[in-house]
Amino acid sequence: MRELDLLLEGFLEHRYQVLSPADRDSFARLLDCPNEDLMDWLMEGGSPPDEQLAGIVDQIREQAVSDQ
């Protein structure tokens, strides 16, 4: 789970401040999801069925790539 924490911390540090209110709401909803789902969506390439959650997952993945 440490990898997931690092991924989310990087997103918070670099992108959260510029999110729209709707995206901030989606991020908060994402954090309420089970860790197993978060691992699948953020680390293993899965995608949430909810369109708003899928959008924030994409943004987190993009940030992770730019952090490398």
Secondary structure, 3 states (H helix, E strand, C coil): CHHHHHHHHHHHHHCHHHCCHHHHHHHHHHHCCCHHHHHHHHHCCCCCCCHHHHHHHHHHHHHHHHHC
